[in-house]
Structure formats: structure tokens, C-alpha cells
């Protein structure tokens, strides 16, 4: 199995962009590695991996979408701690 560590990857549960090396939380499902921003996201993935694999992450809508845009703008694109 070949491992490919990109500089950044996306948490399949919450959609946060993370550095897989600094994350330290990972799971392997069907020979593919997934990285997570928190142990809560890891636990959610472990309970139902098929729910998160291959599903596109929808952009947040409504007041939450506006909040995420403000946080992203204020942090320079670096998301805050998820859980």
C-alpha cells in the first residue's frame, strides 16, 4: 500500500482543511487513509464511515454559512479548533 501525505487534506466529517502530519488523528478504511481535526470527528467517522466517504461536503448555508465566512476571513483562512 502506498502512502501519500499531501501538505493539506480535508477532514471527511466536518470539511475542515488540515495538515495530516500535524493532525495526529487518522483512520484507514479499505486501504485509504483519512485524517481528522479532532477525536470527535474521528469517532463520528468510525461509527459510520460509508456516510462520509465519497459524499461532497456542502457549503454551510444560512446564519451558519455567514458565521463561517466571517471566521474564515478573520483567521486568514485558518479554521479554529473544531471540537
C-alpha positions in Angstrom: 0.0 0.0 0.0 1.4 3.4 -1.0 1.1 6.3 1.4 0.7 9.7 0.1 1.0 12.6 2.5 -0.1 15.8 1.0 0.6 19.1 2.7 -3.1 19.6 3.4 -6.2 17.4 3.3 -9.8 17.7 4.3 -11.4 16.2 7.3 -14.2 14.0 5.8 -16.6 14.7 8.7 -16.5 18.5 9.2 -14.8 19.6 6.0 -12.0 21.4 7.8 -8.7 21.8 5.9 -5.9 20.2 8.0 -2.3 19.3 7.8 -2.2 15.5 8.0 1.2 15.4 9.6 0.2 17.7 12.4 -3.2 16.2 12.9 -2.1 13.0 14.5 -5.6 11.5 14.3 -6.1 9.1 11.4 -8.1 6.1 10.3 -7.6 3.6 7.5 -10.7 2.4 5.7 -10.5 0.0 2.7 -6.8 0.8 2.3 -7.3 4.6 2.2 -6.0 6.9 5.0 -8.3 9.6 6.4 -7.2 12.4 8.7 -9.2 14.3 11.3 -9.1 17.6 13.1 -10.4 16.2 16.4 -11.2 12.9 18.2 -14.9 13.7 17.9 -14.7 13.8 14.1 -12.7 10.5 14.2 -15.4 8.9 16.4 -18.2 10.0 14.1 -16.2 8.6 11.1 -15.6 5.3 12.9 -19.3 4.9 13.7 -20.4 5.2 10.0 -17.5 5.5 7.5 -19.7 5.0 4.5 -21.7 8.1 5.4 -18.6 10.3 4.9 -16.7 8.6 2.1 -17.4 10.0 -1.4 -20.0 12.4 -0.2 -19.3 16.0 -1.3 -19.2 18.4 1.6 -21.9 21.0 1.1 -21.1 24.7 1.8 -22.8 25.9 5.0 -26.0 27.9 4.5 -28.0 30.4 6.4 -26.6 32.1 9.5 -24.1 29.3 10.0 -22.7 30.0 6.5 -22.4 33.7 7.2 -20.6 32.9 10.5 -18.2 30.5 8.8 -17.3 33.2 6.2 -16.6 35.8 9.0 -14.5 33.3 11.0 -12.6 32.3 7.8 -12.0 36.0 6.9 -10.9 37.0 10.4 -8.5 34.0 10.8 -6.9 34.4 7.4 -8.4 31.0 6.2 -7.1 29.0 9.1 -10.1 27.3 10.8 -10.5 27.4 14.6 -10.4 24.2 16.7 -13.5 22.1 15.7 -14.4 20.4 19.0 
